[in-house]
Amino acid sequence: MFGIPVFGTMAHSYVQAHDSEAASFESFAELYPETTLLVDTYDTLEGVRKVIDLSRKLGARFRVRAVRLDSGDLGSLATQTRKLLDEGDLKHGTIFASSSLDEYQIRDLVGSGAPIDVFGVGTKLAILESASHLDMAYKLVEYGGKRTAEALNQKGAVPGTQTGVPAS
């Protein structure tokens, strides 16, 4: 609308709005071919495997540049992700990590040899540590009148629909 190019990574809610994680990856890669796919909405390593499956399905049309890890033990997950990508003939794939990172966590991850290529810093960059803030993630639990897989997730979230909020 304003001629500003769209960039960034996909949101958890985008993944959750689809019937499957694999379908969300394919749809997003079609819309934004040289993108970063968020692989940890449900199960991180299964998400990586779905990206590898998509690369095989699309062949030469697969142009996804990176996968994004946004929760859990980023060092361990990055190591396992790198192994899966390399074994899946995606050695060129970049690993992007986010998750309320600060300079100390990044230092520790780099020092540990975690194979992370890019770090996304948001909350800790924009908010003073002494200032009150709420660090949270939006998770979609219902879309188009249908429950999403988030309602059955394994990540310890307690999803629920909003009540008393008028529909727009």
N, C-alpha and C positions, 0 to 999 in steps of 0.2 A: 504494500500500500504506500509506503514512504520511500521505497527504493533502497532500503537498508538490507544488506544481505543477511540471511539467517545463518547462524553458525552455533556450534556448541554440541552437547551430547544429548542423548534422549533422556526423558524423565521416566521414573518408575511408573507414573500414571499412564504414560503412553504404552508401556509394556502391558500393564494391567487392563487396558481398554480393549485388548485383542483377545481372541479365543485361546491363543497359545503364545508362549514366549517366542517360539520359532516364527509364527506369523507376524509378530511385531517386528522382529529383526528383518524379515524379508520386506515388509512394507516400508520400514524406515530406510533401509538400504536402497530401495527403489526411489524414494523421495529425495534422499541425500546420499548419493552413491559413495562419496569419499568421506564417510562419517566415522563416528565413534559409537559403538554399540554398548549400552549398559548391560552387563552380564550378571549382575547380582541381585536382581529383584527377588528371585526365589532361591535358587541354588547356584552359586557362582560357577563352579566347575562344570555343571550341567549346561549353564548358559554359554560357557566357552565352547563346549562340545557342539552346541546348536549353531554357533557362529561357524565352526569348522564344517558342519554339515551344509550350511548355507553356501559356503565357499565352493563346495563340491557340486552343489545343485546349480549354482549360477556360472561356474567355470570362469571364463574370461570376463564375464559381466560383473564379477565380484570385485569391487573396488574399495571395500571397507578398509579404513586405515588403522583403526585401533579398537581395543576393548577397554571398558572402564570398570574398575573395581571401586566400590563405594562403601564397603562395610567389611567387618571381620578382621582377621589377622592379615593385613595387607602384604606383609613380607612373605609369609607362607603361601598365600593365595597367588601372589605374583610369580613365585617360583614354580608352582604347579601349573599356572596359566601359561608361562613361557614354555614349559615342557610340552603341554598339550598343543600349543600353537606350532611349535617347531615340528612335532610329530605329525601334525595335520597339514604340513607344507605351507604354513603361514609364518615363516621365519621373519618376514618383513613386518609382521603385525606389531604395532606399538601397544604397550601397556600403560594406561592412564590410571592414576590413583587419586581418589579424593576421599572425603569422609572426615570433615572437621579437622583437617591437618594443620599443624603449625610448624614452625621452623625446627623445633626440637624433634618432632616425630619424623620429619623429612630427613634431618641429619642422621637419625638412628636407622632409618630405612636404607639410606644411601650407604652408611657405614657397615650395615649388615650384608651388603651386596645384593639386596633385593633387585631383581631385574625390572625395575619400574623406569619407564622412559620419560613420563610427564607427570607432574603433580598439579592437582587442582586445589587451590587454596581460596576459600570463600569467607566463611564466618570469622575465622581467626585473623583474617586480613582486614576485615571491615569493622570489627567490633573490638573495643578495648576490653582487655581481660577483666578490668575492674567494673565494667558496665554490665548491667543486667541484660541478659539476652536469652532467647529460647532457641536452642538448637534442635530442630525437628525435621522430619521428612513427611511429605504428603504422600499418603498411600490411598489409591483408589480401591474402594471395596464394592462399589456398584456402578454399573454403567449401562445406560439404556434400559433400566429396570431389571438388569441381570447381575447377579453376584459375580464378582471377579475371583480369580484364584487367590488373591490376597487374603480372602476370608479363611483360607485353609493353609496359609503359609507356615513355614517351619522356622521363621526368624524371630519369634517371640513377640511380634506386634499384637496388639489387641484391637482389631479393626471393628468398626461399627458405623452404621449409617447415622447421618446427622438428623436430628429431629427438631422441629420448630423452625427450620430454615426454609423460607419460601423458595420454591423453584423459580428459576429465571427463564 
